[in-house]
Amino acid sequence: MSNAYLDVRVAFAIAKIASIVDPNDDSFAVPMADAEALGQRDAATANDGELPVPIYFADEPNLAESWKRGIAIQEAGEETLGMCSFCFKGHEFWQCPHL
């Protein structure tokens, strides 16, 4: 059984090495997006309360921030989950007339 956090951390380390070899290498995008996706997954499945940064990301600020961004994205999506089309106008939230 694989560990998704470890997989992302290893991909990040490989990307870090690749950037030393080739400064124009942009392989950081994949592990950063994966860390963000894990943050979204963790927020979606978490019980109430603040989630600690996973140990595999804790000492790497880039991964920790991507994971936290995923948490924020998931929480923002949950706030608007029950809204209907009347709740949005010009990308601004308005009070729903149906509630």
C-alpha positions in Angstrom: 0.0 0.0 0.0 1.5 3.3 -1.0 1.5 6.6 1.0 0.2 9.5 -1.1 2.1 12.0 1.1 5.4 10.2 0.7 4.8 9.9 -3.1 4.4 13.6 -3.3 7.4 14.3 -1.2 9.6 12.0 -3.3 8.3 13.6 -6.5 9.1 17.0 -5.0 12.7 15.8 -4.1 13.1 14.6 -7.7 11.9 17.9 -9.0 14.3 19.7 -6.7 17.2 17.7 -8.1 16.0 18.2 -11.6 16.0 22.0 -11.1 19.6 21.9 -10.0 20.6 20.0 -13.2 18.3 22.2 -15.4 17.3 25.6 -13.9 14.5 25.9 -16.5 12.9 22.6 -15.4 9.3 23.1 -14.3 8.6 19.7 -12.8 7.7 21.3 -9.5 4.2 21.9 -10.8 3.1 18.3 -10.5 4.0 17.7 -6.8 2.7 21.1 -5.9 -0.7 20.3 -7.5 -0.7 16.9 -5.9 -0.1 18.4 -2.5 -3.0 20.8 -3.1 -5.2 17.9 -4.1 -4.3 16.1 -0.9 -5.3 19.2 1.1 -8.7 19.2 -0.6 -9.1 15.5 0.1 -8.1 15.9 3.7 -10.5 18.8 4.2 -13.4 16.9 2.6 -12.9 13.9 4.8 -11.9 15.6 8.1 -14.0 16.0 11.2 -14.5 19.4 12.6 -11.3 21.1 13.9 -8.1 22.4 12.5 -6.0 19.9 10.5 -2.2 19.7 11.2 0.1 19.9 8.2 1.1 16.3 7.2 4.5 15.3 8.6 5.8 14.7 5.1 5.1 18.4 4.2 5.9 20.1 7.5 9.5 20.9 6.8 9.0 22.0 3.2 7.3 25.4 3.1 6.2 25.0 -0.6 4.5 21.7 0.0 2.9 22.9 3.2 1.5 26.0 1.5 0.1 24.0 -1.4 -1.6 21.6 1.0 -3.0 24.6 3.0 -4.2 26.1 -0.2 -6.1 22.9 -1.0 -7.7 23.1 2.5 -8.8 26.6 1.8 -10.2 25.7 -1.7 -12.2 22.9 -0.2 -13.6 25.0 2.6 -14.6 27.8 0.2 -16.3 25.2 -2.0 -18.3 23.9 1.0 -19.5 27.4 1.8 -21.1 27.7 -1.6 -22.2 24.1 -2.0 -25.9 24.7 -1.2 -26.2 27.8 -3.3 -28.3 28.1 -6.4 -27.8 30.1 -9.6 -29.5 33.1 -7.9 -26.7 33.3 -5.3 -24.1 34.4 -7.8 -24.0 37.7 -9.7 -20.9 38.9 -11.4 -18.8 36.5 -9.3 -20.0 38.1 -6.1 -22.1 36.3 -3.6 -25.6 37.6 -2.9 -28.1 36.4 -0.4 -30.2 33.6 -1.9 -33.8 34.6 -2.4 -34.8 30.9 -1.9 -33.6 30.6 1.7 
